[in-house]
Amino acid sequence: MWIFILAELLVFAIFFSSYAFARSGNVELFNHYQQTLNRNIGAANTVILLTGSLFVVLAVQAVKVGKLTQCRNWLLAGVGSGALFVILKSVEFADKFAQGISLSTNTFYMFYLSLTFFHFMHVILGMIILAAVAWKAQAGDYSAAEHTGVETGASYWHMVDLVWVVLFPLVYVIR
């Protein structure tokens, strides 16, 4: 899993570097269109994902003391935070698409849509992973002595959050 996570982080790093390079060549365009993004939704999504990470940390703590039901519940709360993120991001995407914005609108929107959609898909994968781990916790497949699967799922979820913590300021805030 660590190799997969590191590979994913490398892909996002390349994306972020490409964004920064393109932005440096056309600062005015990027600054102008960045103002069209909904920072409130972006900030809300940041809080939602970080809260989801807290839930996942609590799930890991619960399994380490053998509280599998609490572990499952915290993992499902993490899935719920992911669902809130997906809903808000979908509202944001729908607004842009309704305005006729697409990957070919301009360089800023090409990066915005590519980066945020790529991350969006990682959130969905993270939700699937957390749900599968919650299912296994409910089935009693983990214990205080053997909970590697919970920690592995948590590691993936934290990677998804880390990427958003970089993506949000880079695309929505930094001018």
SULBELDA-V362300 format. One line per field, one symbol per residue. ss: DSSP state (@ for helix, = for strand, . for the rest). psi: psi as a letter, one per 30 degrees, with the letter a starting at -180 (. if undefined). burial: I if it has 16 or more other C-alpha atoms within 10 Angstrom, else O. A space follows every 50 residues. Layout:
# SULBELDA-V362300
ss->???
psi->???
burial->???
This chain:
# SULBELDA-V362300
ss->.@@@@@@@@@@@@@@@@@@@@@@@@.@@@@@@@@....@@@@@@@@@@@@ @@@@@@@@@@@@@@...@@@@@@@@@@@@@@@@@@@@@@@@@@@@@@@.. ......@@@@@@@@@@@@@@@@@@@@@@@@@@@@@@@@.........@@@ @@@@@@@@@@@@@@@@@@@@@@@..
psi->eeeeeeeeeeeeeeeeeeeeeeeffieeeeeefeffljfeeeeeeeeeee eeeeeeeeeeeeefggieeeeeeeeeeeeeeeeeeeeeeeeeeeeeefgg kafgeleeeeeeeeeeeeeeeeeeeeeeeeeeeeeeeefgflleejgeee eeeeeeeeeeeeeefeeeeeefek.
burial->OOOOIOOIIOOIOOIIOOIOOOIOOOOOOIIOOIOOIOIOOIIOIIOIII IIIIIIIIIIIIIIOIIIIIIIIIIIIIIIIIIIIIOIIOOIIOOIOOOO IIOOOOIIIOIIIOIIOOIIOIIIIIIOIIIIIIOIIIOOOIIOOOIOII IIIIIIIIIIIOIIIOIIOOIIOOO
